[in-house]
């Protein structure tokens, strides 16, 4: 038994002694007390809000009180490894069971688990629900050594969630087989329908729900119209994020690789990540991103769940996600340290067409498709919004708020124009083209007719004879594309993917043609990028991290020396640097200039185990710098 295991089981003491923090944030304390007392809980807390402590502290407290081992259901091997490593650094006995372990090593962990020698065991849902593992849990349950279950990334259980995983459905066995063992399900993203599905699927009807604010005030939301997206991205990175860590999301694997190569050619350290890469390459790229500074990960949505890297300064979407939950989850990986970060997205007509087509062509039932169309419409409404982005985003999750002053619309309110007339003229042109030619055409040709452009194709089909030819010459192509995006997103216009993405009228077209539906749009702008924020010329030296911005010159030197020391320790332990100490902790040490271990004990983020393991070295580095 370690010294830490003999300490008080009181949550406040564990928070201070093990994790080095003086007080809980938000509802953390209430959640911890509820689960320690044996209650079930559903926790919705934004990324960076401290979800892990909500189950780690109850697990430690309940083990010290004699309740045994906590089982943590986690979907990702990399996440298990880093969280277990972080717990070891804090002096907590934790292990994982996954495919990276040899049979001998896995057997050793299972024996420790059965003897109750571990505080937390991390395992994937596929393993937890196997007959072998359930038999082991049965034995622990019968002996009163099964402390609690934590189900992380709980939105994966819902078909309405953005990352549905069927294997999560089998976790209902935990409630049925082990009554009385408390369960805590946690997620950063769930709208009302997803939340209801989580409750039903995991049988959490009696669980207390803790819903924290979804607001991430340090993130600046910016959404721009797509115009040469790669150039827009490059300007954003060169102007505002040189030398900083970030994530760029793309829809296809090929686009991921193309963008990563483009950024690398421009001198930006960028790595690709998608499910088609060799598993070892994928893991190596993820490790590099987590363990080194200033790396840009270009990825599909296969990357990101459970990524705890605190200093991601931007998340960029080069293609529109499927829904607001996905967008929120992905953008939430920026600024976990609470410092300023940017969520930037470029979107265009083709994004709307592609997402709508994927829904329409999916083998799912019509009820499911309708829900997915509604989610896509909500995301498009966010993209086309002329009012505060954050108000729209939080409103989607049922949270009321006021203008934030930290999104592109608040900082530079867009001009608005009435697109109703343009919409009616577009639909009339589509109707007349089909009447004359008997076939459908794509967006580009329809816009050419409306704007009166005498192209070869227009002449070939005689479309200059249409009554609508040239009646929309006052509209720019960008304006008309904005109208088309909204018409497609609202179902007033359809795209036939089987016929070369041609445009088709729908039942919803009638309301627009009759003037019964208004189309209000933001004015198209020609800005090449919309990052906003600090300006920095290419080649200029990167500014120090914001967390260290208030340090004196000597303090900055101490901070740099501490970071260099931390990097060496992290490499030796095969862990990301932030698992050893966060930047905020190093900055606090650099400012304090502690001379004794007792002075160091008061720094946030330094628990007793880390003080014992690293205290003398930290004092040495501070004294030498």
N, C-alpha and C positions, 0 to 999 in steps of 0.2 A: 504494500500500500504506500503510495507516494504521500509526501507532506501535504500536497494540495487536497488529496482525498480526505484528509482528516479535518479540513477546515469546515466552517459553518455551511449548512445547506441553504442559508437565507439568500434569496436572489440578489439583494443589494450587495451582499458580501462577495458573491461570485462575480458579479459585474465588475467590482473594484479589484478584487484580488487576482482573478484569472484574466480578465480582459483589459483591466487598467482604466476603466471609465468610472466617473463619479456619479452619473445619473442616467436613467433611462430617457430615451427620446420618445415623444408622442405617446402612443398607446402601448409601447413595448412593455412597460411595467405591468399594466393591467392584463395583457396577454400572458405574460410569464406567470403571474400570480394565479390566473385562471387555470392554466395547464398544470402547474405544480400541484394545485389542489385536486387534480384528476378530471378536469373538465375538457370537453371537446371544443375545438375552435376552428373557424374558417377565417383566415387572415388575408386581407387584401392590402398590400402595402407597396408603394412605388419602388422601383429599382433604386438601390442606394439608401433605402429607408431603414435597413437593419433587420431584415426578416430572419437571417440566420440565428441571431441571438435569441429570437422568440422561441426557438425550439432547443438551441444548444444549452441555454441556461436552465430551462426546466429539466432537460436530460441530466445535467450535472446535479441539480438539486435533488431530483428524485432518486438518483443512484446513491447519493450520500445519505438519503433517508432510508435506504435499503430496498428500493423498488426494482433494482436490476438495470437491464440494458435497454437503451432506446434504439429503435430501428428507423433509419432515415431513408426514405424512398427517393432516389435521385436519378434523373434520366441520363446523365452524362458522365463518362469515365473521367474526363479531364477535370470536371467540377469536383467529383469525389476526391481525386488526388490532391487538389489544392486545398479543399476545405479540411481534409484530414491533416494535411501538412500544417495548416494554420492552427488547428487544435493542438497538435503536438508542440508547436512553438509556444502555445499558451499553457502547456503542461496538462492537457486533457488526454486521457486514453481513448483514442478513436482509431478505427480501422475501416477499410472498405473491402468488399467482396465483388470482384469483377474479373473479366477475362484477362486482365494483365497479370494476374497472379498465377503462379504455377499451382498444380494440384496440391503439392506439399504445403505451400504457403497458405492456400485457401483453407486447407484442413486445420492448420495451426490457428488461423483466425477463428474458425468455427468452434474449436475447442475452447479458446479464450472466451468466446461469446457464451457458450453453454455454461461455463464456470462463472459467468458474471464478472469477468475481469476487465471488461471494456465498458466505457460510458456510452459511446455511440458507434453503431455499425451502419455504414452507408452501403446500399445495394440498389440495383436497378429493379423496376417493377417486374420484369421477366423472371428474375431470380427469386424475388420475394414470394411469388405465387407458385413456385415449383413444389411438388410433393415433398422433396427432400428438405427444403428450407422450412416449409410449413410444419413438418414433423419436428424440426429443431425448435421452432417457435412454440409448438405444443408443449414440449418438454419444459421450456422456460416458463411458460404460462402456468403450468401445473405446479411449479415450484415457487411461483410468485416472483420470478426474475425477469419479467417482461415489463419494462418501465412505461414505454409510450411509443407511438408511431408518429413520425413527421412525414408528410407527403408534400414534397417540394414540387414546384411548377405544376400545381394542381389543375391549372386550366387544360393540361394535356388530356384530362379525362373527358372533356366535353367535345362533342362533335361540332359545336358552335365556336369553339376556341380556335385561335389562329395556328395552333401547333398540336392538333389532335393526334394522340397515340393510343391505338386500340388496347394495347397491353395494360394501360392504366385502368381500364374498365374492371379488370379482374381484382382490383384492390378492395372491392366491396367485401371480399372474404375476411378482411381484417376485423370489420365490425361484427360480422356474423360469428366468427370463430373465437374471437377474444373479447367478449363483452367486459366492460369495466376498465379496459386499457385505454387511456386517453389518446385521442388522435388530434393532430393539428395539421390542417391542410393550408398551404401557403401559395400565393401567386401575386404577381405584380400587375396582372392585366386580366380583367373580366368584366364585361358589361352585364346588364341585368339578366339576359337570357343565358349567358355562360355561367353566371353565378348560380342560377337556379338549377342548371344541369349538373354542376359540381356537387351541390347539396344532394340532389337526387341520386346521382351515380355512386357517391361515396357514403350515402345514408347518413348525412350530417344534419338531418332535420332538427335534432335537439342541440346542435352545436351553437355556441355563441359566435356571432359574426362581428369581426372587428374590421371596419373599413376606414382606412386612413385617407387623407387627402391625396388625390392623384397628382397634385401640382408639383412640378419640378421647376421652381422659380429661377434657378440658375441656368436653365436651358433656353436659348433664344431660338424660336421657331421661325424658319424662313422657307417659303415655298415659291419657286420661280417657274415661269413658263419655259419649257424646254426649247432652247435654240442652240444647236451645236453643243450638246450636253458635255462632251469630253472637254471642250474648251472652257465651258463654264466651270466645270469641276477644277480644272487645272488652275484657273485664275483664283478660285476660292482658296485653294490650298497654298498657292504662292503668296497671295495677298494677306491672308489671315492666319494660316496654320503651318507655316514653315517649321519643320523640325518637330512637329507635335504628333502624338499618336491619334489615330482616327480609324473609322470603319467606313468603307464605301460599299453600299449594297447595290447589286445588279440582279436582274431577273434570270439571266441564262448563264450557264457555265462558260460558254465561249466569250460572252461579254466580260465576265469576270477576268478571264485570262488576258483579253485584249486590253482592258483598262489597267490591269496590273503592269503589263509590259509597257504601256504608254507612260505611266507614271514613273516607272524605273528609268525609261529613256530620258525623262526630264529631270533625273537626279533625285527623285523621291524614293525612299526605301519602301517599296510596296510589295506585298506578297499575296498570292491568290489562295482562296479557300472555297472548295465546293465538293459535293459528294462524289464527283467523278475522279478526283485526284487519288493517287495511291495513298493508302491509309497512313503510311509512315511519313510521306511528304506533308499530308494534311496536318498530322500531329506536330511535326517539326515546325511548320509555319505558325501554328497556334502557340506553341511554346515560345517561339521567337517574339511574337506579338506581346505575349504576357510578360516575358522576362526582360525584354529590352525596351529602351525608350525610343520614341519618335518613329515607330513602325506604323505604316498604314496597311490595314487588312482590307483587301478587296474580295467580297464574298457574296454568295447567295445566302438566303435565309437559313441555310444549313449551319451557319456560324452564328454564335452569339449567346445561346441559352446558357445561363449560369456564368457568363464571363464577368469576373469580379474586378477587372482592372480599373482602378479608380481614376486614372488620369487621362481617359479618352476625351479629347477636347472637341471632337466633332464626329457626327454621324451623318453621312451624305447618302441620299437615295438617288440613283441615276434612273431608276424606274419606279413607278408608283406601286406600293404594296397592295395587298388584296383588301385590306380593311384597316380601320383605325386601331384595333387591338394590336395588329402586327406592327403598324407604324409606331404606336406608343411604346411597345416592348422594345423595338429596335432602337428608336431614338433614346430610350431610357438608359442605354449603355453608355451614353455620354455623361460626363460630369458627375460620376458617382461620388467624387470627393467633395461635392458641394460648390466647387469653383465654377466660374463661367464656362459654358460650353455651347456649341451650336448644333442644331438639328436642321439640316438643309436638304431640300428635295426639289428636283426638277421633274416636271411632268408635262405630258402633251397629249394630243389627240390619240396617237397610236397606243399610249398606255391604257386609255379608257377602252379602246377597241379590243386590245389584247385581254384585259381583265374580264370584260363582258363576254368575250368569246369563250374563255376558259370556263366560266360559270355555265354558259348555255350548252357547251359541249360535254360537260362532265356527266358521268353516268348516274349521278345522284337523283333523288326524287325531286319533284317540282316544289314541295314545301321547303326543302333544304335550299334549292336554288333561289327561291324567293327571299329567304333570309340573307343569303350571300349577296344578292343584288342590293338589298337594303343596306348592308354593311358597306358595299362599294359606293353606293350613292352618298352615304354619310362621309366617306373619305373624300369623294370628289367635292362635296359641299365645303369641306374644310379647305381643300386646295383652292376653290374658287371664291372663298369668303373674302369679303371686303372689310369685315369687322375683326375684332381681336381673335387671333388663332387660338390662344389659350382658353378663352371663354368657350369657344366651339368645342375644343378638345375635352375640357373638363365636363362640359354639358353632356357630351356623349356618354360619360360614365355617371351621369346623374348628379354632378356636383356644380352648384351655382358659384359664380365668381364674377369679378369685374374686370375691365380692361387691364392688361398686365404691364403695359409700357415696355415690354421686352420681347416683342415679336415684330416681324417686318411691317405688318399692317398698323400696329400702334406707333412704330417709329417713323414710318413713311406712309401715311394713309393713301391708298390707291384711288385713282379716279374711277368713277362708275359710269356705265352707259347702259341704255335700254336696248337690249338686243332682240326685242320682240319682233320688230319689223324685219330685221335680218333673218330671224328664224323662220318667219312666214314665207319670205322670199326663197329661202333654201328649200323648204319643204315643197313649195309650189314648183320649183325647178325640178326636183326629183320626180314629182308626179308627172309633169309634162314630158320629161325625158322618157319615162317608162311608157307613157301613152304613145309617143312618136316612134320610139325605137323598139319597144317590146322587150327590152333588156335593161338591166340595172348597171350603174357605173359607180366608181369610187369617189371619194371626197374631193380629190384634186380636180377631176374633170367637172364635177358639179360646181365647184367654186370658180373655175375658169369661165363656165357659161354665165354664171351670175355676174361676174365682174367684167364680162364682155371681151374676153381674151380670144382672139381668132387663132387658136392652135390648129395643128394638123388634124388632131382627133376631132375637134369641134367641126371642122370643115368636112371630114370624112363622113360624119353621121348627120350632117345638115342641121346641127343644133343651133347655128346662128339664126335660124328661122323661128326659134321659140320666142314666145311673147316675153319670157323672163330673161332673155339674153341681154346682158348689160345693165339690168335694172338695179344691180347691187354694186355698181362701180365705185360708190363712195366708201365701201367697206374694204378694209385691208384683209389680206389673207390671214393674218394673225387673229383679227377680230372674228372672221368667219370660222376659223378653227376653234376658237373659244365657244362660239355658238354651237358648233357640232358636238364638242365635248359634252356640253350640258344636255343637249337633246338626246344623245346616246345614253348618258348616265341616267336620265329620268325616264327612259323608255319611250320617248316621243319619236325615236328613230332607232333602227336596228342595223346591225352590220352582219351580212351573210358571209361567214368565214369560208363556206364551201364554194362561193362564187367570187373569189379574189377580193374579199373585203368590200363588196359593193354595198351601197346604202339602200335600205328598204323602209318604206313607210310602215307605221304600226297603228293600232287602234288609238294609241296616245297622240298620234300626229294631229288628229282632228281638233283637239282642244287648242292647240297652238295656231292651226290654220284659221280657226274661228275667232281668234283673239281672246280666248277665255283663259289663257295661261301666259303670264308675264315671264320674260327672260331677262333678268338683270345680271350684268357681267362686270368684272373688273376690267379696266382698260389695259390692253396689252402694252407691256413695256419692253424696251430693247436692251435693258441692262444685261451684261454678259454673265453676271453672277450676283447672288443675293446674300452673301454671307453676313455682311454688316459687322461692325466691331472694329478691332484695332487694325490699322493699316501698317504694312511692313514691306519695304521694298525687297525684291529678290536679292539674296546674297547677304542681307543684313543679318547680324548676329541675333539669334533667338533671344527673346526676353526671358528672364528667370521665371520659374513657375509662379503662378499667382499666389500660391500659398506662402512663398518666400519673399514676395514683393516688398513687405514692410521691414525686412531685415536691413541692418546697417551693412556697410561693405565688409566689415569683419564677420558679422553674422552670416552673410552670404558665403564667405569662405568656409566657415564652420559647416554650413549646410551642405556645400559641395563636398567637403571632406567626409561628412557623415554618409552622403549618398554613395560615394565611392566605396567606403567601408561596407555599407549595406549590400552593394552589388556583389562584393566578394563573398559575403556570408550567404547570400541567396544562391549564388552559383554552387557553392560548396554543399548546400542543402537541397539543390535541384528544385527550388521554389521561386515563384515570382518575388521580386523585391518587396512589393507592398505587403506580403505575408509576414515579412520580418518586422518592418515598421512602415507605416504610412508616411507620406511626405509631410503631412501636418504634424506628426509626432517629431520628425527630424527638425522641422522648422521651429517647433516649440523648444526643443533641446538647444538649437543654435541660438535662439534668443535668450534663453535662461542662463546659459553657460554654467551648468551645475558643476559643483566641486566635489560633492559627496553622493553616495548611493541614496541617502535619505532625500536629498534635493531632487534627485532623478525620479524617485518614487512618485512624486506629485505630478509628473507629466502624463497627460491623457494618452492612453494607448500602451502604457507600460504596466503589465501585470507582474505578479511576484515571480513567475517562471522566467519571463523575459528579463526582469531585473537581475535575477541570479545568473542567467546565461550570458547576458550581454552588457550588464551595467559597467563593469570595470573597463571593458573595451571602449564603450561609448565615452566614458570619462577620459580615457587615454586620447581618443581622437579629438575630443573637444579641447583638451589641454594642449595638443600638439598643433592645432590649426590656428 
